[in-house]
Amino acid sequence: MAGGGGDGQLRLLGFWPSPFVHRVSLALHLKGLSYESVEEDLANKSDLLLASNPVHKKIPVLLHGGRPVCESMLIVEYLDDAFPGAGQAVLPADPYDRAVARFWAAYIDTKFFPALIKALMGTTEEEKAAATADTFVALETLEGALAERSGGEGFFAGDAPGFVDVALGGFVGWLSAWDKVTGVKLLDAGRTPLLAAWAERFAALDAAKGAIPDVDRIAEFAKALQARSAAAASS
């Protein structure tokens, strides 16, 4: 990808289905920064990953000139700070708007994502159903946030994608694949029309096309993950 990152200067350690890796890739594409994608085997983590994130030993990790930055939304903020002249700013300039954007990004990580993963990986059908209901509640809350923060424009940040768009946008591939995996349509235009339209709009961005894998490929991975989880639970 063309841009201002410099040849070999930015390396992203990740795993292709990870929505958290998708976030970082989205931000890199939105800012027009060149980077090398380094695919990790999470069953056999590389020495580079373990040395770069010795505390959590998780992806994503961004290496900038060999120095590691960890945690997806911290990496997104870092890219804004480290490359202020590249592409569009992801975080708003106003301190209050920044605080609100961080609040909603945290909500996605602490409320939406735990419900989503439990809806996929729950050990019983009852647990999955309860988690699916919690996921719908989280999406309805985000629908309200979109209505309030967008100002009638297409994105959480207004007329262009910003911090919250990237935070939730990392999950667009998974949300789009969900009904193929579970038979449940999470992005329901009857329930959350603004969010359903936002997801279509976001997926059509060039940055999203460059960062988010094919929906069918995500669905196949999710089915395999679900099957492994069920087998482990029954053994």
C-alpha positions in Angstrom: 0.0 0.0 0.0 1.4 3.4 -0.9 1.9 6.0 1.8 4.1 7.7 4.3 5.1 4.8 6.6 8.4 4.2 4.9 9.7 1.0 3.4 9.8 -1.7 6.2 9.2 0.9 8.9 5.8 -0.3 10.0 5.1 -4.0 10.6 1.8 -5.4 11.9 2.0 -8.7 13.8 -1.5 -10.2 13.5 -3.8 -13.1 12.7 -6.0 -12.7 9.7 -9.5 -13.3 11.3 -8.9 -11.0 14.3 -11.2 -8.0 14.5 -8.6 -6.3 16.6 -6.0 -6.7 13.9 -8.6 -5.4 11.4 -8.9 -2.2 13.4 -5.2 -1.5 13.1 -5.2 -2.3 9.4 -8.2 0.0 8.9 -6.4 2.9 10.6 -3.3 2.2 8.5 -5.3 2.3 5.3 -7.3 5.4 6.4 -4.0 7.2 7.0 -2.5 5.9 3.8 0.5 4.3 5.6 2.6 1.6 4.1 3.1 -1.5 6.3 4.2 -5.1 6.3 1.7 -7.6 7.5 3.3 -10.4 9.5 0.9 -13.4 10.0 1.2 -15.2 13.3 0.5 -18.8 14.2 -1.3 -18.4 17.5 -0.7 -22.0 18.4 3.0 -21.5 17.9 3.7 -17.9 18.7 6.8 -16.4 17.2 9.8 -15.2 19.2 9.2 -11.8 17.7 5.6 -11.7 19.0 6.7 -13.0 22.5 9.5 -10.4 22.7 7.3 -7.6 21.4 4.4 -8.2 23.8 5.9 -10.1 26.7 3.1 -9.1 29.1 0.0 -10.3 27.2 1.7 -12.3 24.4 -1.2 -11.2 22.1 -1.8 -9.7 18.7 -2.0 -7.1 17.3 1.4 -5.6 17.8 2.6 -2.7 15.6 6.4 -2.4 15.2 7.5 1.1 14.3 11.2 1.2 13.6 11.5 -2.0 15.6 9.7 -0.5 18.7 6.5 -2.3 19.7 3.1 -0.8 20.4 0.4 -3.1 21.7 -3.4 -3.1 22.1 -5.5 -2.2 19.0 -7.0 1.1 20.0 -3.8 2.3 21.6 -2.1 1.5 18.3 -4.8 3.5 16.5 -4.2 6.5 18.8 -0.4 6.1 18.3 -0.7 6.2 14.5 -2.6 9.6 14.8 0.2 10.9 17.1 3.1 9.5 15.2 1.9 10.4 11.7 -0.2 13.6 12.2 0.3 14.7 8.5 -0.7 11.3 7.0 -4.2 10.9 5.7 -7.1 11.8 7.9 -7.0 12.2 11.7 -8.9 9.3 13.4 -9.3 11.0 16.8 -11.2 14.3 16.9 -9.3 17.4 17.7 -11.7 18.6 20.5 -10.8 17.2 23.9 -14.5 16.5 24.8 -15.1 14.7 21.5 -12.0 12.7 22.1 -13.2 11.6 25.6 -16.6 10.7 24.2 -15.0 8.7 21.3 -12.8 6.8 23.8 -15.9 6.1 26.0 -17.7 4.4 23.1 -14.6 2.5 22.0 -14.3 1.2 25.5 -18.0 0.2 25.5 -17.5 -1.8 22.4 -14.6 -3.7 24.1 -16.3 -4.2 27.5 -19.9 -4.7 26.6 -20.4 -5.6 22.9 -17.4 -7.9 22.3 -17.8 -10.1 25.4 -21.4 -10.7 24.6 -20.6 -11.4 20.9 -17.9 -14.0 21.7 -20.1 -15.8 24.3 -22.9 -15.9 21.7 -20.6 -17.8 19.4 -18.7 -19.9 21.9 -21.2 -20.5 24.7 -21.2 -24.0 26.1 -25.0 -24.4 26.0 -27.8 -23.2 23.8 -29.2 -21.3 26.7 -25.9 -19.5 27.3 -25.7 -18.6 23.6 -29.3 -17.3 23.5 -28.7 -15.1 26.5 -25.5 -13.8 25.1 -27.2 -13.1 21.7 -29.8 -11.1 23.5 -27.0 -9.1 25.3 -25.4 -8.5 21.9 -28.6 -7.1 20.5 -28.9 -4.8 23.6 -25.3 -3.6 23.0 -26.0 -2.9 19.3 -29.2 -1.0 20.2 -27.1 1.2 22.6 -24.6 1.8 19.8 -27.5 2.7 17.5 -28.4 5.5 19.9 -24.7 6.6 20.0 -24.6 6.7 16.2 -27.8 8.8 16.1 -26.4 11.2 18.7 -22.8 11.5 17.5 -23.1 11.4 13.7 -25.0 14.7 13.4 -27.1 13.1 10.7 -24.0 12.2 8.6 -22.9 8.7 7.7 -20.4 7.8 10.5 -20.0 8.1 14.2 -17.5 10.8 13.6 -19.7 12.7 11.1 -19.1 12.8 7.4 -15.9 10.6 7.6 -15.0 7.6 9.7 -13.2 8.2 13.0 -12.2 6.5 16.2 -15.5 4.8 17.1 -16.0 3.8 13.4 -12.6 2.0 13.5 -13.4 0.4 16.9 -16.7 -1.1 15.7 -15.5 -1.3 12.0 -13.1 -4.0 13.0 -16.1 -6.2 13.6 -17.9 -5.5 10.4 -16.7 -8.7 8.7 -17.8 -10.8 11.7 -21.2 -9.0 11.9 -21.7 -9.6 8.2 -20.8 -13.3 8.5 -22.9 -13.9 11.6 -26.1 -15.2 10.0 -24.0 -17.6 7.9 -22.6 -19.1 11.1 -25.5 -18.9 13.6 -28.6 -18.2 11.5 -29.1 -15.0 13.4 -28.9 -11.6 11.6 -27.3 -9.2 14.1 -27.3 -6.2 11.8 -31.1 -6.1 11.4 -32.4 -3.0 9.6 -35.7 -3.4 11.4 -34.1 -3.3 14.8 -31.1 -1.0 14.2 -31.6 0.7 10.9 -28.9 3.4 11.3 -26.3 0.8 12.3 -27.2 -1.6 9.5 -26.8 1.3 7.0 -23.6 2.4 8.7 -22.1 -1.2 8.3 -22.9 -1.2 4.5 -21.4 2.3 4.2 -18.3 1.3 6.2 -17.7 -1.9 4.3 -17.8 0.0 1.0 -14.9 2.2 2.0 -11.6 1.5 0.2 -9.9 1.2 3.6 -12.4 -1.5 4.6 -11.9 -3.4 1.4 -8.2 -3.4 2.0 -8.4 -4.4 5.6 -11.3 -6.8 6.2 -11.1 -10.3 4.8 -13.8 -12.0 2.7 -17.0 -12.6 4.7 -17.3 -16.2 3.6 -13.8 -16.9 4.7 -14.6 -15.4 8.2 -17.8 -17.5 8.3 -15.8 -20.7 7.6 -13.3 -19.9 10.3 -16.0 -19.1 12.8 -17.8 -22.4 12.1 -14.5 -24.3 12.6 -13.8 -22.4 15.8 -17.3 -23.2 17.1 -16.9 -26.9 16.3 -13.5 -27.1 18.1 -15.1 -25.4 21.1 -18.0 -27.8 21.2 -15.7 -30.8 20.8 -13.5 -29.5 23.7 -16.6 -28.9 25.9 -17.9 -32.5 25.3 -14.6 -34.3 25.9 
